[in-house]
Amino acid sequence: MPKFVLMLPHARDRYTHIPEAEFMDLMTDYIGWVEEMSAQGKYLSGEKLNADAGKIVTNKSGSIEVHDGPFAEVAEILGGYMVISAEDYDEAVEIARSHPHMKHNETIIIRQTDPAADDE
């Protein structure tokens, strides 16, 4: 079955200004969603990404440059990702619609993994 990556961008300071009880409710929603999708065989993996650290590696005409990132001036960061199993984009969209990220006026970016790579 095809695999899709759900990328979860959000405002850099999204979780710094909410009360702890609201944050815990949000985490409970995420855990419940993962458990439900896992039981259906749809959730494959996922990770929350560290908002305060990272590296950006670029090749500028043969010169490899490494910069710290994400940058403080960036308003939105990639907060995490989840890999799901779905028949097609339509099913992946339906799965994304049920994700707790969508309850908070957020965006989910969906990309299918390369089917040739899935066969390896």
Buried (B, 14 or more C-beta within 10 A) or exposed (E): EBBBBBBBBBEBEBBEEBEEEEEEEBEEBBEEBBEEBEEEEBBBEBEEBEBEEBEEEEEEEEEEEEEEEBEEEEEEBBBBBBBBBBEEBEBBEEBBEEBBBEEEEBEBEBEBEEEEEEEE
